[in-house]
C-alpha cells in the first residue's frame, strides 16, 4: 500500500495546493512594469517631446520675429534717409539758387544804399573832379557800382548760408551729384554751332532742370534739336 500509485483524488489535491498558479499575477505585474520601462515605449515617447519643443520654438520664433525684423529696419532707417537721391539733389539745387538770388537782392540793395550814404556824408569833390562827367551822373554811377558789387557778392554769401543749413554730409553728397550731373550734361548736350533762329539751342548748361522728369525732357529737347539740325541741313 505504501508503494502504490497515487490515485486521481490525491493528484487533484496536490494540484490545488501547488503555489505555481499564483506566480502569473506576479509575472503580469512585473511584465507591466517592464513594459512601461521598455526601450520601445521610450523611443515612441521621445519624438513627442521633441515635437512639442519644436512647436514651442516655432511659436516663440514667430512671436519674436517681428521684433527681430523691426529692430534692424528701425536702425537702418536713419542710414537710408541720409542718402541723397536725384530728386533731393534737384530740390536742394533749386533751394540754393533761391538763397543765392535772395542774398544777391539783399546785398545789392545794401550796397546801393551804403554807397549813397557814404557819398552823401563824405567829401567827394576830389573824386568828382577827376571824372569829366556831370557830378550827379558820377554820383549815380558810383552808387550803382556799389550796388553791383553787392549783387556779385550775394551768391557767395547765399551759398555759404545754404551750405551751413544743409550740413557737411549733404554738402559733400551734393557736390558729388553735381559733378556727375554736369558730366552727363556735357556728354549729351548738343553742339551750339548748329543753332539758329528757327532751331535755338535748348538749355545748353542745363540750368532749367529741376527734377528727374525735367532731365528726361531736356534729353528729348536735345534729340529734337539734332533732328531739326539734320533736317534743315
Phi, psi and omega in degrees: 000331182289323184266012179288155181289149181291144180280175181292325180293317179293326178293320178294323177295320179294324178292324178295328186274346184298132181278358183290339179286342178273344181292331179302327177299317177294324179294321180293319179295317178293325179293324178293321178296317179293325180294325177288330180266011183289150180295334181295318178290324176298318179294325179287335180276331183297315177299328178297315179295322179293322179295319178298319179295320180295319177297320178295322179293319180293322178294317178294324178291322179293324177286330181272347183295320179298320180292322180289333178277322182290327183294312177295324180294320177293326179286329182274348181297315178295328181293319179287331180290338180278348179286132183267117176267181186289323179295319176294325178297314180293324178294315178294326178295319177293321177295321177297319177296323178296316178296320179296318180292317179296317179291327177294319177296316180293313181289327177295314178295320178295322178293320178295313180294320179294320177295318179295319179294322180292317180291330180284333182261341183262166177273104186255010180297316177298326181287320181288326182294337180278347182253122183280058178225172176297140181302323179292322177294320179295317178295321178295316178297321179295318179295318179292328176294320177294320176295322177295321177296321176294323177297319178290331178282342183299312180301326179294316179292319179295321178294321179295318178293320179295317179295325177292326182287320184277340179097166184288320182295315178295326179295318178294315179296322179293323177295320178295316178296323181292321177296318178294323180295316181289332173296318179291321178296318179294328182283320188257357180284160188274170175279117184289349181291340180270008180283153179208181179293322179282339182223079182287158180287125184273102172049074186297323182264359179068030182285337182272359180284122183236003181196175177293321176296323177294325177293320177295321176294325177296319176297320177296321178295323177294319178293322177296321178298316180295323178295315180295325180296314179291330180290316180288328179291000000 
